[in-house]
Amino acid sequence: MPVVNMSVERLKKFIPGVKVDKVLDMLPFVALDIEGIDDNNNVIRVEYNPNRPDFSSDYGIARALRGLLEIETGLPKFRIAGKSGAAVKVDPTVKKIRPHIVALVARNSKLDDETIKQLIAMQEDLHNGIGRRRKKASIGIHNLDAIKFPVTYKAVDGDYSFEPLGESSSRSIDQILKESEAGRQYGHILEGSGRHYYPVIIDSDGMTLSFPPIINGNATKVDESCRNLFVEVTATDQKAAEDVLAIIAVTLYDAGFEIRTVAVGAGKRAETPQMKPKVISADIDYINSILGLTLDARQVVKCLKKSRLDARAAGKRIACTVPRYRTDISHPIDIAEEVAIGYGIFNIEPVFPASPTAGQKNSLSTYFEAIRETLTGLGMLESLSFSLTSKEVQYEAFGITTGRDALSVDGSKSIEHEILRDSLIPSLLQSLSRNVHEEYPQRLFEIGKTFRKDDSITESWNVGAVIAHADAGYTEIRSAMQALIRSCFDKDTTTKTSSSPMFMEGRCAEIVIDGAVAGTIGEVTPLALENFKLRVPAAAFEIDLSKLLP
């Protein structure tokens, strides 16, 4: 879980007139935990849930606490001061590499050492959270006064040179990727995005601001002398870029900066950031049923305002206005949670359920525990992933044309969660793809649900496993599969040659148990290995447990 360091002195400044002990007592009630207190009680380490990226700085935490303590309620103060006159030109060469960019200008404030530390820490947390370790979005914060506009976002080859942040001489992009710590850590993000071409941001004098998502240029570095900032976010996903920029915008505004928009694009340009709030409607009876309360409209509105939202009642419904930086709120259930926070979790009294009976362990859990123990004993680690996935992961990575029988989410908010999976193997390969820099061999398994649509929609519990290393092959994965079936179900298995788009021709088989086909096994195709950016062979199996469970 990410952690924010908050100095006691800044906390007193942000929340004046309230004793620090009282403020600390309130932290758990906005879903924050105190990890520790350092340096003679001068620095408090606060752990927050990644679903609240606006808590990635002490400004965001203080903003929420001021509402809960009723120092300020309703939508936080925020105003775009107008257009900056600055522009970012987007060259078509970045379209297939890292196509999206948004930006803002922040003027007329002062940066002290602690504020700079907060901005750097927030930047990294946003990189790791919404930015998915910079793959989905990455941030550059620059000294505005060093830049001559318009700037251009374009692609260059590996011979292009500039002076990277913290260096005193120019280095080529190829050198940065091979020799620098940032290049080795994040260079894989640009692999396959465009043959030997990389994104850079350059100003009108040819000065390099940034080589996203790897490193900024040294010429625009930020220090305590800076009074004006230019912030850019490049991304593979437009919404992710806009979400990140909205959080940065409100944070810089709280830090005393005047926020102005930047014109971005080729041809007709859009002004960013877009900070328009959204309105979500929720039924008061629904909110009360979720929370076990009997609040009226006035009370619900008051609770939401304490959570730094705005709201108005119309009959039995509440129209809640959500500020742009609250990227975690998208559904009425989120509104119910904000009511609970504003009401005070500590004010909700626990009650015993009406049922006089006691629960007991689900029989499936016994089998799942046995499966876990067996596969763990075989040297495997359990992977947990969502049932919702993308068409790219589930089908396109294997060269499979998405069938009309794929179970799609109506109105999905993200392409990463657009369909229900019908196999665990793509999810396991995706987990491997996120660990390509870890040591091999890697062995993973997952127990999870899959979904199919035939005459009706069916759900089934499956177990899947994958091994990846230089010598991974059919024999090893088959031994693991047979050991699992013998140990947990006391059955023998046979394999029958088959074919599947997930596995190599001639190295794929059906798993047959008690005369019925229960799953598939084989060596993963080179196409899938390439698309998941795996550098070693992989072999996998998947079994439908409904064929084995009573």
C-alpha positions, 0 to 999 in steps of 0.5 A: 500500500502506498504511504504519504509522509505528513509533517506535523507542522504542515498538518497544523497549517492545513487544519488550524485550530484542531489538536493534532491528536484529534486529527490523527483519530479521524484518519481511519474514518477516511480509510487512512491508516497510520503506519508510523510516527518518525523523528520525535513525532514530527513526521506521520507516515499515512497509508492509503488505499490506491483507489483514492489517488487524490490521497497521494499527497498531504494536500489531498488528505488535508482536503478530506479531513477539513470536510470531515471536521466541518472546517470546509464542506461541499466541493473544494475551492478550485478555479481555472484562471483561464488560458495560458496561451501555451500550446503542445503540438502533437506529431502523427509519429507518436500515434502508434507509440504513446498517442495521448498527451494533456498538460497544464500551466501553474503560475505564481506560487513558491515551492519549498523543500517539503512541497517539492517532496510531496509533488515527487512522491505524488508523481511516483504514486500516480505513476504506479497507480493510475499510470500502471507503473508508467505504462498507462500514463506518466508525468513530467513536471517542468520549470515553465520559465525555461521553456519556449512555446509551442512545444512539440510531442513527436517521435525520434530514433535512438540516436537522438541525444539530450541531457537527462535529469541529473546528468551534466552531458548529453546521452543518446536515447539508446544509451539512456535505455541501456545504461541508466537505472530509469531506462533499465526499469521502464524501457520495456514499456516502449518495446514493440511500440514502434521500431526504434522510435521513441516519444520526446517533448521538445520546445521551439528552441529544440530543447528537450523537456522529456523522454516519456515515460523514462526521464525528464530533461535536465534543462527544465528541472524543478527546484525551490527557485521555480515560481511557474510550472509546466506539467505534461502527462503522456499516456496510452489511454486518454482517460488515464491521462485526464484523471492524473492531470485532474489530481495534479491540478487540484493539488497545485491549486491547493499549493497556491498556484494559479492553474491555466489551460494548455492547448493540446493537439494537432489541428483543432486543439483541446484545452486541458485540463478538463475539470468539469464535475460529474453528477451521479444520481442515487436513491435515498432508500438505496443508500439507507438499505446499504448502510442500515440507516434511516437518514432523510434527504437533508441528512444525506446531503449534509453527509455528502458535503462533509465528504467534499461533494455537493448534493441536492435532493429531489424527492426520494433521489439525491443528485450528487456533484462529484469533483473531477479529481475524485476518479474513484466515484462512478456508481451509486454504491460509491455515493453510499460509501461517501454518505457513510464517511460523512455520517461517521463510521464510528456513529454506525452501531453494529447489530446482530443479524436476524438469523439465529443460525451459524454459518459453516464452511462452504464445501468448495473451500475444502477442495480449493484449499487442497488444490492450493496446498498441492500446487504450492507444494509443487513450487507454484505461487497463487495469482489472483486476477479479475473475472473482467478482462479485455478482448486483447488479453483474452483473444487477440493476443492469441490471434483469436477473432472475438466471437459474438458469444463473448460476454461483454459489459454494457457501457464498460468504463475501461477497455481493460474490463470489457468482457468476462473471461472464458479461460484462466490461461490469458490472465496467468500469462498477463500476470507473467507479463507484469513480472518479466523483470523477476527471476526465472523460473516462474510458476503461477496458478489460479483458482477462479470462475470462467463464463460461457454463453451457449444456449444459456450463460454458465459459470464454472470454477476452473484451476489453471497453472503456468510455468515459464523458464528457459526449458519449460515444456509439455512434460513438466506441466503434465507432471504437475497436472497429474500430481494435482489430480492424483493428490486432490481427487484420487483419479488418473488422467490421460491426454489426447492430442488436440489443438487450441489457438493458445497452444503450439500445434503438436504440443497441445492435448485434451485432459481426459478424466473418467472418460470425459474431457476436463481441460486442456494442456500444452506449450504456449504459442510463440505469438502469445509469448510475443504479445505478452512480451515473455522472453522464455517459453511457457507451458500451461494447463486449465481444468474445469473443476465442475467435472470433478467436484461433487 
